[in-house]
Amino acid sequence: MLEVADINGDNKPDLIAGSIPALSIGLVSVYLVNGDGTFTHSGNYDPGISVGSLVIGDFDDDHHVDLAAGGVDYAFVNILRGNGMALSTLLGLYDWRRTWCFSGSGFQS
């Protein structure tokens, strides 16, 4: 899986890749664009599940890019929160069969 989004706020598209290792939990890797056609690996993030899908959005309404990682074998989605410089903390584990309000606004996200 591969997604493109400006993770670090430099107005340049960065790469977010999800992997499914054979016998372990998946990882999400972030590669920041250097501006010359190359990328720098900025880190791996453990969403706590085997990653089956990735979705980019602002799930907590803070104007920073967040990442939702959907599980392969589970009915759950983990949200990795963006802070404008990188992905940072795990926002939460959510059951995809329900509708959640991530921002606290009371409206469905």
C-alpha positions, 0 to 999 in steps of 0.5 A, a space after each residue: 500500500 502506498 499513499 501520498 501526502 504532505 506529512 511534514 508541512 513543507 508543501 511537497 508530497 511525501 510517501 507513506 507505505 504500509 507493509 505486511 511482514 510474513 509473521 509479524 505486525 505490519 509497519 507504516 514507513 514514511 519517506 519525506 521528499 528531498 525536492 530533487 526526486 529522492 526521498 529520505 526515510 524518516 521512520 517506521 510506525 507500528 499501528 499495532 495491526 497487520 496493515 491492509 489499507 491506508 487512508 489519509 485525512 485530518 481525523 482529529 480536526 487539527 489541520 495536520 495530516 493523520 493516517 488511518 491504517 486498516 487491519 487485514 484480519 481485524 475489524 479495526 482501524 488504527 489512527 496515527 496522528 500527525 503533528 505537522 512535522 511527522 506522524 506521532 502518536 497513536 490516536 486510537 483503535 476503532 471498530 470500523 463497523 461503527 461511525 466515530 467522531 474523531 474531532 470531538 465536534 459531535 458530528 460524524 467524521 
